[in-house]
């Protein structure tokens, strides 16, 4: 056996050894099932009018309102009010025009350092805690962790997750509702318990705006964006083009299954949600929405896309080797 053959064999052994070591490290350090930590205080909401604390409900309970709007917020004292005002105007108009429609808004302050909690409590005081509840988390969990705890505390037959910046026009909820009704063949306002038990997820999408965005972004940002989209398609989600839009509508049962099983608590949690939805064969739909970029984003374009790309790869590899397991199935 000549030197070149021996050298190639040695290199192959080293490479295989490094890969095995890498997979072993991932397997040993991973939590097999999601670890959902929540203090006693985080299981309650404060009523600014009565000065009393009350327990949040559990998503395993039957629905008691038509729609829950869950808004994760981290240092959003400036951007939150316009978003809430727009949502409240739409939802109140719906209450006036549609018999039996009821709703709640759950604002999840994710360890905010500014006046986000005070701003949210001002809305709860003005509109009442039957309409607005504030879940104050400490320490910070990440967007995925905050959204999860808000969803698990909700009362709705269907649950809408929406970003605090108000980038998506809230009236586009009607588009998501129409798509949901087309999937479940029922109206969640008229038949809340039936729809709550069904499986469906409708995703707001900005993919139709991509051509316009390409013209205004630098070549580096476009390269990283396309790279991230390819990684998502290659390792996780095949049926949804825009996984990151913060405007998603779940039935109660689908939300319970997905948010009980998701491991990622940071930016890439949307990808894992949709990865699991495809794995469970939950009916999915993607609906174009009106979207405007709002100043003040916490996402750092280059760094965040690289981190999310890494997280997407880790989602794939951890499920592949059995380091992560599914906590609940439909």
RODO-2510 file (C-alpha; in nm, 4 decimals, decimal comma):
residues 330
     n   res          X          Y          Z
     1     x     0,0000     0,0000     0,0000
     2     x     0,1627     0,3277    -0,1127
     3     x     0,1870     0,6517     0,0806
     4     x    -0,0975     0,8302    -0,1060
     5     x    -0,3413     0,5523    -0,0236
     6     x    -0,2390     0,5511     0,3422
     7     x    -0,2671     0,9282     0,3612
     8     x    -0,6158     0,9280     0,2050
     9     x    -0,7253     0,6541     0,4427
    10     x    -0,5915     0,8458     0,7426
    11     x    -0,7678     1,1651     0,6340
    12     x    -1,0937     0,9741     0,5859
    13     x    -1,0655     0,8218     0,9339
    14     x    -1,0019     1,1651     1,0876
    15     x    -1,2957     1,3236     0,9022
    16     x    -1,5324     1,0429     1,0034
    17     x    -1,4067     1,0686     1,3605
    18     x    -1,4670     1,4433     1,3716
    19     x    -1,8210     1,3995     1,2338
    20     x    -1,8985     1,1273     1,4874
    21     x    -1,7587     1,3437     1,7682
    22     x    -1,9634     1,6410     1,6457
    23     x    -2,2834     1,4328     1,6412
    24     x    -2,2073     1,2892     1,9849
    25     x    -2,1599     1,6387     2,1298
    26     x    -2,4916     1,7503     1,9778
    27     x    -2,6699     1,4396     2,1061
    28     x    -2,5321     1,4647     2,4616
    29     x    -2,5980     1,8386     2,4999
    30     x    -2,9492     1,8394     2,3527
    31     x    -3,2635     1,8270     2,5656
    32     x    -3,4622     1,5380     2,4206
    33     x    -3,7966     1,7064     2,4831
    34     x    -3,8700     2,0801     2,5081
    35     x    -3,7965     2,2268     2,8508
    36     x    -4,0749     2,4747     2,9269
    37     x    -3,9870     2,6720     3,2395
    38     x    -4,2395     2,9103     3,3904
    39     x    -4,2449     3,0683     3,7341
    40     x    -4,5611     3,1016     3,9416
    41     x    -4,5699     3,4756     3,8694
    42     x    -4,5526     3,4052     3,4952
    43     x    -4,8649     3,1919     3,5200
    44     x    -5,0687     3,4952     3,6242
    45     x    -5,1817     3,8259     3,4773
    46     x    -5,2347     4,1530     3,6626
    47     x    -5,5581     4,3506     3,6593
    48     x    -5,4659     4,7222     3,6892
    49     x    -5,8232     4,8105     3,7887
    50     x    -5,8708     4,5680     4,0793
    51     x    -5,5029     4,5398     4,1664
    52     x    -5,5365     4,1599     4,1767
    53     x    -5,3561     3,8743     4,0039
    54     x    -5,5442     3,5923     3,8298
    55     x    -5,4291     3,2662     3,6739
    56     x    -5,3994     3,2314     3,2993
    57     x    -5,6011     2,9437     3,1522
    58     x    -5,4388     2,6430     2,9862
    59     x    -5,4500     2,5625     2,6172
    60     x    -5,5734     2,2141     2,7077
    61     x    -5,8978     2,3761     2,8317
    62     x    -6,1901     2,4214     2,5901
    63     x    -6,1960     2,7577     2,4080
    64     x    -6,3961     3,0393     2,5663
    65     x    -6,3392     3,3143     2,3061
    66     x    -6,3367     3,3072     1,9264
    67     x    -5,9893     3,4489     1,8631
    68     x    -5,6732     3,4934     2,0674
    69     x    -5,4169     3,7442     1,9412
    70     x    -5,0708     3,6730     2,0854
    71     x    -4,8159     3,9541     2,0550
    72     x    -4,4571     3,8845     2,1701
    73     x    -4,2830     4,2103     2,2617
    74     x    -3,9269     4,2902     2,3623
    75     x    -3,8545     4,6586     2,4316
    76     x    -4,1517     4,7651     2,2176
    77     x    -4,2826     5,0700     2,4049
    78     x    -4,2725     5,2776     2,0845
    79     x    -4,3964     5,0334     1,8205
    80     x    -4,6551     4,8458     2,0283
    81     x    -4,9263     5,1175     2,0653
    82     x    -4,9902     5,1741     1,6921
    83     x    -5,0110     4,7985     1,6385
    84     x    -5,2556     4,7510     1,9275
    85     x    -5,4691     5,0468     1,8188
    86     x    -5,5013     4,9055     1,4671
    87     x    -5,5835     4,5565     1,5962
    88     x    -5,8351     4,6853     1,8514
    89     x    -6,0164     4,8971     1,5929
    90     x    -6,0492     4,5982     1,3598
    91     x    -6,1547     4,3522     1,6313
    92     x    -6,4070     4,5890     1,7883
    93     x    -6,5621     4,6547     1,4482
    94     x    -6,5843     4,2777     1,4018
    95     x    -6,7622     4,2466     1,7379
    96     x    -7,0179     4,5037     1,6260
    97     x    -7,0825     4,3432     1,2886
    98     x    -7,0532     3,9705     1,3620
    99     x    -7,2745     3,8115     1,6224
   100     x    -7,0993     3,5870     1,8782
   101     x    -6,7475     3,7026     1,7860
   102     x    -6,5253     3,7469     2,0906
   103     x    -6,1526     3,7956     2,1260
   104     x    -5,8599     3,8531     2,3577
   105     x    -5,5168     4,0098     2,3145
   106     x    -5,2236     3,8619     2,5067
   107     x    -4,9166     4,0855     2,5121
   108     x    -4,6074     3,8883     2,6115
   109     x    -4,3307     4,1135     2,7399
   110     x    -4,0158     3,9067     2,6950
   111     x    -3,8013     4,0506     2,9734
   112     x    -3,8400     4,4029     2,8354
   113     x    -3,6055     4,6670     2,9812
   114     x    -3,8107     4,9675     2,8769
   115     x    -4,1734     5,0627     2,9547
   116     x    -4,3343     4,7863     2,7458
   117     x    -4,5100     4,6295     3,0469
   118     x    -4,6427     4,9672     3,1653
   119     x    -4,7690     5,0481     2,8159
   120     x    -4,9395     4,7078     2,7903
   121     x    -5,0976     4,7452     3,1349
   122     x    -5,2356     5,0837     3,0322
   123     x    -5,4253     4,9089     2,7522
   124     x    -5,5448     4,6401     2,9942
   125     x    -5,6715     4,9125     3,2266
   126     x    -5,8470     5,0965     2,9445
   127     x    -6,0012     4,7967     2,7661
   128     x    -6,0315     4,5509     3,0563
   129     x    -5,8512     4,2234     3,1216
   130     x    -6,1196     4,0210     2,9484
   131     x    -5,9915     4,1876     2,6300
   132     x    -5,6228     4,2532     2,7090
   133     x    -5,3924     4,0477     2,9291
   134     x    -5,0227     4,1000     2,9921
   135     x    -4,7818     3,8109     3,0405
   136     x    -4,4586     3,9521     3,1820
   137     x    -4,1605     3,7180     3,1459
   138     x    -3,8350     3,7431     3,3355
   139     x    -3,5787     3,6408     3,2246
   140     x    -3,5926     3,6883     2,8490
   141     x    -3,6836     3,3670     2,6603
   142     x    -3,6474     3,4716     2,3005
   143     x    -3,9244     3,5376     2,0503
   144     x    -4,0119     3,1701     2,0148
   145     x    -4,0223     3,1108     2,3891
   146     x    -4,2361     3,4195     2,4483
   147     x    -4,4788     3,3271     2,1714
   148     x    -4,5058     2,9727     2,3065
   149     x    -4,6001     3,0853     2,6589
   150     x    -4,8534     3,3335     2,5222
   151     x    -5,0142     3,0653     2,3052
   152     x    -5,0254     2,8156     2,5926
   153     x    -5,2088     3,0826     2,7998
   154     x    -5,4738     3,1603     2,5388
   155     x    -5,8508     3,1032     2,5306
   156     x    -5,9232     3,1191     2,1568
   157     x    -6,0728     2,8603     1,9253
   158     x    -5,8150     2,9964     1,6821
   159     x    -5,4924     3,1732     1,7722
   160     x    -5,3181     3,4450     1,5736
   161     x    -4,9526     3,5183     1,6385
   162     x    -4,8591     3,8692     1,5222
   163     x    -4,5430     4,0766     1,5533
   164     x    -4,5489     4,3827     1,7775
   165     x    -4,4202     4,6146     1,5046
   166     x    -4,7490     4,6073     1,3136
   167     x    -4,5666     4,5518     0,9832
   168     x    -4,8535     4,3375     0,8526
   169     x    -5,1821     4,5153     0,7892
   170     x    -5,4091     4,3691     1,0568
   171     x    -5,7164     4,3655     0,8319
   172     x    -5,5403     4,0890     0,6368
   173     x    -5,6529     3,8594     0,9166
   174     x    -5,9679     3,8217     0,7052
   175     x    -5,7600     3,6602     0,4283
   176     x    -5,6109     3,4100     0,6714
   177     x    -5,9555     3,3362     0,8157
   178     x    -6,0977     3,2663     0,4695
   179     x    -5,8115     3,0278     0,3952
   180     x    -5,8571     2,8549     0,7314
   181     x    -6,2283     2,8121     0,6693
   182     x    -6,1510     2,6604     0,3300
   183     x    -5,9275     2,4004     0,5004
   184     x    -6,1507     2,3050     0,7943
   185     x    -6,4815     2,3529     0,6065
   186     x    -6,6277     2,5370     0,9028
   187     x    -6,6602     2,8837     1,0552
   188     x    -6,4712     2,9216     1,3835
   189     x    -6,7124     3,1903     1,5056
   190     x    -7,0227     2,9765     1,4519
   191     x    -6,8618     2,6430     1,5469
   192     x    -6,5699     2,7285     1,7766
   193     x    -6,5295     2,3900     1,9455
   194     x    -6,5372     2,2001     1,6162
   195     x    -6,2757     2,4242     1,4544
   196     x    -6,0646     2,4270     1,7709
   197     x    -6,0282     2,0481     1,7437
   198     x    -5,9389     2,0550     1,3741
   199     x    -5,5835     2,0692     1,2388
   200     x    -5,4821     2,3678     1,0256
   201     x    -5,2214     2,6434     1,0025
   202     x    -5,2347     2,9458     0,7734
   203     x    -4,9209     3,1527     0,7179
   204     x    -4,9095     3,5152     0,6114
   205     x    -4,6528     3,5600     0,3341
   206     x    -4,4353     3,8384     0,1939
   207     x    -4,2956     3,6252    -0,0891
   208     x    -4,4918     3,8252    -0,3478
   209     x    -4,2941     4,1338    -0,2415
   210     x    -3,9542     3,9703    -0,2937
   211     x    -3,8824     4,1236    -0,6356
   212     x    -3,9330     4,4743    -0,4989
   213     x    -3,7130     4,3965    -0,1970
   214     x    -3,4296     4,2685    -0,4174
   215     x    -3,4071     4,6070    -0,5872
   216     x    -3,3599     4,7972    -0,2609
   217     x    -3,1222     4,5661    -0,0712
   218     x    -2,7450     4,5313    -0,1075
   219     x    -2,6018     4,2332    -0,2970
   220     x    -2,4714     4,0887     0,0301
   221     x    -2,8123     4,0988     0,1979
   222     x    -2,9720     3,9434    -0,1104
   223     x    -2,7073     3,6697    -0,1165
   224     x    -2,7598     3,5898     0,2512
   225     x    -3,1393     3,5983     0,2141
   226     x    -3,1315     3,3518    -0,0773
   227     x    -2,8817     3,1390     0,1134
   228     x    -3,1109     3,1264     0,4148
   229     x    -3,4125     3,0383     0,1981
   230     x    -3,2147     2,7565     0,0344
   231     x    -3,1067     2,6175     0,3720
   232     x    -3,4678     2,6253     0,4949
   233     x    -3,5858     2,4465     0,1794
   234     x    -3,3025     2,1913     0,1848
   235     x    -3,3167     2,0979     0,5534
   236     x    -3,6594     2,1852     0,6897
   237     x    -3,9623     2,3321     0,5099
   238     x    -4,0586     2,2589     0,1489
   239     x    -4,4176     2,3840     0,1133
   240     x    -4,3962     2,7394     0,2552
   241     x    -4,1895     3,0115     0,0830
   242     x    -4,1923     3,2710     0,3626
   243     x    -4,1391     3,0976     0,6958
   244     x    -4,0494     3,4136     0,8901
   245     x    -4,3514     3,6399     0,8448
   246     x    -4,4905     3,7245     1,1891
   247     x    -4,8564     3,6671     1,1033
   248     x    -4,9718     3,3068     1,1502
   249     x    -5,3168     3,1658     1,2307
   250     x    -5,3539     2,8304     1,4098
   251     x    -5,6486     2,6239     1,5212
   252     x    -5,6323     2,5631     1,8958
   253     x    -5,5449     2,1959     1,8549
   254     x    -5,2676     2,2694     1,6050
   255     x    -5,1214     2,5379     1,8303
   256     x    -5,1242     2,2997     2,1275
   257     x    -4,9470     2,0243     1,9346
   258     x    -4,6827     2,2458     1,7733
   259     x    -4,5968     2,4748     2,0633
   260     x    -4,5776     2,1796     2,3028
   261     x    -4,3174     2,0172     2,0763
   262     x    -4,1040     2,3055     1,9483
   263     x    -3,7514     2,3259     2,0968
   264     x    -3,6174     2,6474     1,9422
   265     x    -3,6906     2,9609     2,1452
   266     x    -3,5127     3,2205     1,9326
   267     x    -3,5662     3,3565     1,5802
   268     x    -3,5733     3,0216     1,3964
   269     x    -3,8694     2,8864     1,5933
   270     x    -4,1019     2,9534     1,2960
   271     x    -3,8983     2,7094     1,0879
   272     x    -3,9268     2,4335     1,3467
   273     x    -4,3021     2,4958     1,3800
   274     x    -4,3493     2,4533     1,0064
   275     x    -4,1056     2,1594     0,9934
   276     x    -4,3188     1,9813     1,2525
   277     x    -4,6414     2,0804     1,0766
   278     x    -4,5163     1,9180     0,7560
   279     x    -4,3960     1,6152     0,9522
   280     x    -4,7407     1,5764     1,1119
   281     x    -4,9116     1,6399     0,7758
   282     x    -5,1088     1,9266     0,9234
   283     x    -5,2920     2,1117     0,6432
   284     x    -5,0983     2,4296     0,5566
   285     x    -5,1754     2,7346     0,3462
   286     x    -4,9723     3,0434     0,2556
   287     x    -5,1589     3,3708     0,1981
   288     x    -5,0105     3,6979     0,0614
   289     x    -5,0385     3,9883     0,3053
   290     x    -4,9728     4,3612     0,2930
   291     x    -4,6438     4,4249     0,4691
   292     x    -4,4408     4,7387     0,5365
   293     x    -4,0961     4,7449     0,6941
   294     x    -4,1077     4,9291     1,0261
   295     x    -3,8026     5,0950     1,1813
   296     x    -3,6724     4,9497     1,5079
   297     x    -3,6326     4,5829     1,4129
   298     x    -3,4297     4,3698     1,6577
   299     x    -3,3030     4,1558     1,3686
   300     x    -2,9453     4,2335     1,2603
   301     x    -2,9624     4,1396     0,8894
   302     x    -2,6282     3,9649     0,8319
   303     x    -2,5668     3,8187     1,1783
   304     x    -2,9280     3,7100     1,2353
   305     x    -2,9527     3,5295     0,8999
   306     x    -2,6273     3,3443     0,9674
   307     x    -2,7492     3,2445     1,3142
   308     x    -3,0856     3,1339     1,1792
   309     x    -2,9187     2,9347     0,9015
   310     x    -2,7117     2,7550     1,1649
   311     x    -3,0235     2,6920     1,3747
   312     x    -3,2113     2,5488     1,0759
   313     x    -2,9287     2,3018     1,0092
   314     x    -2,9271     2,2046     1,3790
   315     x    -3,3048     2,1502     1,3720
   316     x    -3,2587     1,9013     1,0886
   317     x    -2,9610     1,7193     1,2349
   318     x    -3,1040     1,6945     1,5896
   319     x    -3,4260     1,5338     1,4691
   320     x    -3,2317     1,3143     1,2269
   321     x    -3,0061     1,1603     1,4952
   322     x    -3,2810     1,1427     1,7580
   323     x    -3,1327     1,4092     1,9866
   324     x    -3,4720     1,5815     1,9739
   325     x    -3,7952     1,3906     2,0085
   326     x    -4,1558     1,4966     1,9614
   327     x    -4,3455     1,5717     2,2814
   328     x    -4,6958     1,5526     2,1351
   329     x    -4,8532     1,4375     1,8104
   330     x    -5,1924     1,5268     1,6574
***
